[in-house]
Amino acid sequence: MTTLSISTILIIINIIVSYKGFKDYGFFEKYNFKVNSVLIEKDYKRVITSGFLHVSWTHLIFNMLSLYFFGSNLEMFGVFTYLLIYFAGLVGGNILSLFIHKFQGDYSSAGASGAIFAVIFSSIALVPGMRIGFFLLPAIPGWLFGLVYVIVSIYGIRSRTENIGHDAHLGGGLAGMFVAVLLNPSVLVDNTFPLLIVALPAIAFILFIIYKPEALLVENIFYKKHHQFTVEDRYNLSKRNRQKELDRLLEKIHQKGINSLSTKEKEDLKEYSK
């Protein structure tokens, strides 16, 4: 009897759960990813369950084809490694989405894209010399695909020009690559260049938006054409950032005393306390 591959099993589960969601809107709403449901209602299961739902047949088929073609790269590393990378991608993608959309309580999403990109990016890390081909186009090095997609994701996150979860793609891909390296540290030596060229820009961007969240409010022609960012929006974001910095300064005083503040921090504290 032929044993089903782990990719095939995951594809079957995704099809069954997604089909249920297509037919039953209440089921879809109960298990998709929603910011308020996760942050306020503490419904953490959605971080996982949303990864088995899809918004349309096109969405589902595209993701499952990607999993079918790229999943074989991970089959050779065993079921445990495969599943750990897959679910790390689901969680990592949704965590980055949660961070980016934490002030958009009505934001929702669904799909296995975070897990798919975890599979793709971990394959780039684990398989030296990996090449990726698209239909009749010539194959390109895996690291080049990874780098291009990181750049596309960063632009997509900042510009928010399409209804695509670029944040889930980037977070999932990076999480998958991290787990792959953690489980197979030898790739740091055997596959150094692809790892660095893909991971460093992604990590740098995530660290940047953690410390400079206002950078997500990009001001380019395409963004202005598709979004109306009001004065009130800017005021609210500025107010949140000021409060965050004030909380940081007060916590530092609590732990180390007021003399631990630099001259600049003391000036900021005086300004923020007005």
N, C-alpha and C positions, 0 to 999 in steps of 0.2 A: 504494500500500500504506500502511495506517495505521501510524504509528509509536507504539509503546507509550510511555506517559508513565513518568517515573522512579518515580512512586508505584506504578504498576501493576507495574513490574519488581520493586520491593522487596516488594510484596505477594506476588508469585509465589514469590520466593526464600524468604520467610518461611513460606509454606504448605508448600513442598517440604521445607525443613529441619525444620520443626516436625513434619510428618507422619512423617519418618524417625525423629525422636525419640520420637513416640508409639509407633511399632512396634518400636523397638530401644532398650531401656533402657540398654544399654552405650554406645550412641552418645550418648544424652542425658547420661549421667554423665561422658562424656569431654569434653563441650563446654559444660556449664552452668557457672554462676558459683559457685565455692566459695572461701571465704576461705583455708583452708589450702593449697589447690592453687595459689592466686595468690601468697600470701605466703611459703610454705615451699618449694613445688616450683617456684616462678617460672614457672608456666604462664600467662603473660600473655595468651595468645590467648583465654582464656576471657572476658576483659573485652569482647571483640568477639563471639565466637561465641555466647555466652549470649543475646545480643540477637536471635538468629534462632530460638531455641527457645522453646516455650511449654509450659505444664504441662497444658493441656486445650484442647479445641476452643472452649469458651466464651471462654477467655483469648485465644486466637488470633483468633477472629472479632471480639471487641470491639476489640482493638488494630488489626486491619486495617481495620475500618470507620472508626475514628478517623483512621487514616493516609489513607484514601481521601477523607474529607470535608475534612480540614485540609491535606493535601498540596498541593492545587491552589493554595493561597496562595503556596507557594514555587516552583511550576513556572515562574512568570514571571521568577524571578531566575536561572534557569539551572541546569544539571546540577551544576556545580562547587559553587555555593553550597548547593544542596539537599543534596548528599551530605556536604559538610563539616559542615553543621549536624546532619544525621542521625547521623553517626558521632561527632560531638562529644557528642551527647546520650547515645549508648551508653556512651562512655568516662566522661563526667562523672557519669552516674548510678551507674555501678559503682564509681567512685572514692569517691564519697560513701558508698555502701554499705560499701565496704571500710574506710573510716575509722570508721564507726559500729559495724561488727560485727567489728573487728579482733581482739577478744578472744573471739570466738565462732567457733572454728575450723571447726565443723561447719555454719556458716550457708551456705546455698546459695540461688540464685535463678535465674530465667530469664524472658525476655520482652523485647519491644521497647519497653516503656513509657518508658524513659529517652529513647529516640529520638523516640517519639511526642510526648512533652511538649516536647522540643526543637523539633519542628516547630510545635507549638501556640504556645509562648512566643515563638519567633522570628517567627511570623506576627503576634503582638500587637505586636512591636517594629517590624516592617517595613511593616505595613499600617495607617496612621492611620485611625481611625474603624471599625476592624474590629469586627463584632458576631458573637456566637455564639448559635445557637438550638438548642434541644433538643426534637425532635419537635413537639408542638403548642404548646409554651410560647413566649412572646414572646422574641425575641432580646435578649440583654444585651450591653453593651459588652465587648469582649475584655479590657480591663484589669480589669474587675470579676470576670470569670471567673478571670483569672490571680491576682488578689489572694485571692479566696476559696479557690482551690486551694492557694496557698502556705500560708494559715492552716490548712487541712485537713491538709496534708502535715506541717507543724510539729507539730500536735497528734498526728497519727498516728505520727510518729517518736518523740515523747516517750512517748506512752502505750502504743504497740505493742499496740493492742487488736485488730488484724485481721491476717490473713496477706496483707498488701498491701505492696508495696515502695515506701512513701512516700518513702524516701530516694532511690531511683532516679528517681522522678518529679521530685522537687525538684532533685536534682543535674543531671539531664538537661535539665530546663526552663531552669535558670539557664545551663548551658553553651551551649545553643542560642541563648539570647538574647544571651549575650556574643559568640558568633561572628557573629551577625547584625549586631550593632553594630560589631564590628571590621571587617567587610566593607563595611558601609554606614554610616559614621560620621555622615552627614547626618541620620540618624534621631534623633540626640541633640538636634537642634534641632527637627526636624519632628514628633517624637512623644515629647517629653520627659516629659509627665505619665504616660502608660501605662508607660513604661520605669521611672521612679522608683517608682511605686506598687507595681509587681510585684517589681522587683529588690531594692530596699532591705530589705524585711523578710526576704527569703530570704538575702541576704548577711549581714545582722545576725545571723540565727539560726545560720548556718554558722560565723561568727567566734566566736559565743558558745560553741558546743559544742566548738570547737577549744581554747579557753582554759578552758572549764568543762565538761569531759566528764561530770562527775558530774550535770549538769543533765538528762541523759538518763534518770536514775533517778527518774522523776517519782513523787510520792506523792499520788495521788488515789484516790477510792473505786473508780472503774472499773478503774484499774490494779491495785489490791490484790485486786479480785475475780477478775481473770484471771491474776495472776502471784504467785508466792511468791518474794519476793526475800529470801534468807536473810542472817543475820549474816555468814556466811562470804563471801557475795558482796560485801557491803559492805566487809569487811576487805580482800579481794583488790583491789577497785577503789581503796580508800584507799592501799594499799601501792604500787600501780602509779603513782598520782598523786604520792605522796611521792618515789618513785624518779625519776620524770620531772623533778620540780622540783629534786632533788638533782643530777641530771645537768646540768641547765641552769646551776645555780650553779657547779658544777665547771668547766664549759666557759667560763663567764665569767671565772673566776679564771685559767684557762689562757691566755686571750686577753688579758686586761687587768690581771691581778693582783688580789690579795685586797682591795686598797684601793678597787677599783672597786665593791665591794658596798656597798649601803646598810645602815644599821643594822638594818633589818627583815630584809634578806637574810642578814646575819651571824647574827642570832638563829635564822632558819630553818635555816641551814646547821648550826648547833650542834645544833638539835633533830633534824634529819633524819639526822645522823651518829651518833646514839646507837644 
